[in-house]
Amino acid sequence: MNERIFITGASSGIGEALAIEYAKRGAILGLSARRTEKLNQVSKKCEELGAKEVLVYSLDVTDENKSTKIINEFLDHTQGIDIVIANAGVAYSDKISSGDPTQINKVISTNVIGVTNSIIPFVPKMKEKKSGKIVIISSIASFRPIAFHAGYSSSKAAVRMIADSWRMALKKYNIQLTSICPGFIVSEMTDTNKFPMPFLLQTDDAAKKMVKAIDKGKKTYILPWQIKMILYLTRWLPTPLYYKIFF
């Protein structure tokens, strides 16, 4: 049976790369993002690469009602879900000196509320079928904060904790929870970074590794391995000293 997979933030970066990897496996894809034109380009590419069917949805994941409506439309059409990947996210700076909390609030809303909006509507169907995989894209920033990006770091820590909590709550229904914590991946998000990005990974390479981790049922997957080792070896190191040494 063809896998039924729903991916948010699929118009570029990790979301697009994951869609392409699953298209090669002949999956039925539900792809959502705010940028419809780019999403349609990804959809066409996925169809050319072997996806059985690609359903495209224009969606801002912070919109609770529309998220639920679109997910229900997808479920009605496919009669189920095998993998949902909550990938949509933003990484703006906090702008803490601006006097305006709008930007940091947008980061937290997109990265946290966007995840709950993207996943919870799928849970009843997964529980009914007693199967399914939930994937949340977190970040290495959930372990170590990035200066001037407190909103991003805290939101990614929050969704990693959400995954850990839901894993325990949904285990008896045979529902797999995987949180993925990437380091620096080539994408529109990282293109604007003006600070060093050690062990930068190409997007397609990262996606292949993520798909393997999901297939294996990894609970928390940190990539690349160099970053994982550094986090492990320096877990007791004060954050300011950590950044002085490695950045």
N, C-alpha and C positions, 0 to 999 in steps of 0.2 A: 504493500500500500504506500502511495506517495505521502511523504511527510507534509503536514499542514503547519506552516510556520508564519508567524506574524512578527514583523520587525518595525520598531519605531525609529525615527531619525534615519531613514533609509535612503535619503537623497544624496548622501556623500559620506566620505570617511569610512569608519568602521561599519556603519549600518549598510552602506552600499557594498562593501567588500564581503560582508557576511551573506547578503542577499545573493551575490554572485556565486559564492561557494555552495550555497544550498540549491541554487538554480542548476548547477552542474550535476546535482544528485536527483534532478527531476521533481523537485518539491513543488507543492502548491503554495505560493507566496502571497501574503498580505503585507504590503509595504505602505508605510505612512510617513508623512513629513509635512512641513508647512509649504515647502517650495515645490509646487506641482509640476512645473516645467522640468526641473531636474529629476524629479521622481519618475516622470514619464520616460526620460532617457534611460534611467536605471532599469525600469520595467522592460523596455525594448531589449536592452542588453541581456537581461535575465531570460527572456523568451528565446533569444538567439542561442543562448548557452544551454538550453534544455529544460527550463522550468516547465512543468506541466500546465500551470496557469499562474498568472500574476494579476492580483487585484490591487488597485492603487487607491489610496485614501488621502485626501488633503486634511491634515489634522494638526492642531496645536494641542499637545498632550496636557497642557494646563486646563483645558476645557473639559471638565468632568462629564457633562451631559453628552457632548459630541463624542468623546472617547467611548463611552458606554454604548452609544448608538452605533458607532462604526464597528466596534467589536462584536456586537450582537448581529450586525449584518454579515460580518465575516463568518461567524459561527453558523448562522442560518444557511449560508451558501455552502460551507465546507462540511457541516455536520460534525465539527469537532476541531480540536487543536492538539498538536503534538509538541510544538515548541513556541513559546512567546519570548521575545528578546526585547527588553526595555533598554533601548540604546540612546534614545533622544536625550540630549543634554547640552548645556552651554557652559563656557568657562571664562566669563567676563571677570575683569578685576572688580574689587569691592568699591572703588571710588570713595574710600572712607573720609577723604578730606573735602568732598564736594558738598557735604551737608544734605545730600539727597540719597535716601536709601533705596531708590527705585531699582538700580542695577543689581545690587546684591539680593534684593527680594526676588528679582526675576530669576537669578541663578538658582536660588533655593527652591522657588516654586517649580521651575522646569525640572530640576534634577531630583526632587523628592516627590512632590505632588504628581509630577508627570509620570513617575514610576508607578505609584499606587493606582493612578488612573488607567495606566496601560496594562496592568496585570490583574487586579482584583476582579474585573468583569469576566475574566477567563476561568477563575477558580471554581465556580459551581460546576461548569462542564467538566473540568478536570477531575473534580471529586466524584462526579457521577460516573465517569468512565474509569476512575481509579488509575489514571495514567497522565503523563504530561511532564514537560520540562519547562521550568521558569528560569530565565537567565536575566540577571541584572548587571549592567555595565557600571562598575564602580571605578576605582582609580588607585594608583599607588599613593595619591594624595590623601586617601582615606587613612593611611598609616602615618604619613609625615606631611605637615601643612606646607603650603607654598605661600611665600610672602605676598601680601596684597591680594590673595585669593582665598580668604577665609570662607567666603560663601561657597566656593567650589569644594574646598577640602572638607568642610563640615557636611555638605550635602552628600558627598561621596562616602563619607564615613557613615552617614545616616542610612543610606541605601544598602551598604554592606551589612549593617546591623539588622535591617529589615529582612534581608535574605537569610541571615542566621536564625532569626526568630521564626520566620515562615517555614524554614526547613524542618524545625522541630514540630511545628503545628500541623504540617501537611504530610509528614513522613508516613503516617498510617494509611494515607490514600495513595501511596506509591507515586507521589509527585516529587520530582527532583528539583532542587534549588541550587543554582550555580551563580556565584558572584565572580565576575571577572574584573581584575584590577590591572589594567594596562599601565605600562610606563609611557614613554613618549612615542606616539605613533604619527606617521606622516598623515596630515589631514588639514582641512581648512582651519580647524581649531588651533593646531600647533604652528601653522604657517605664520601666525602673528606674534609668536613668542619671541622675545628679545633676550632671553636668558639661555644659558647652556642646556642642552637636552641630551644627556648621556644615554648611550645605547638606543638611539633612535631606530625604530623598526619601520620597515615599509608596510603599508596598509594591507596588501594582499598576503604577505607573510604572517602578519599578526592574525588576520582572519582565519587562515588555515590552522594556526595553533589553537585559536579559540574554539573552532569547530571540533577539533580533536578532544579538547578538554570537556566540552559539552557531551560528546559521545561517550567519554569515559566516566561521566558522572562526577567530575571534580566538584568539590564543595566551594572552595575559594581558589581561584587560579590567578597567580601573579605572573606577568610576563613583561620583559624577557627574563630569562633565568638569572642574568647578572644582577638585575634589580632585586629579585627575590633574595638572592644570597646577601646582598648589601643590607637589605631590610632585616634579615635574620641575624646577621653578624653584628649589626649596630642598633639592635632594638632597645638597648638600655642607654644608648648615647643621647645626651641632651640635644634637642633639635638644632639650636644655634651652632653647636660644634659639628653636628652631622653635615649641615650645609656648608660650613667653612671648609671641611675636608673634601667633600665630594662635588661641590658646585663652585 
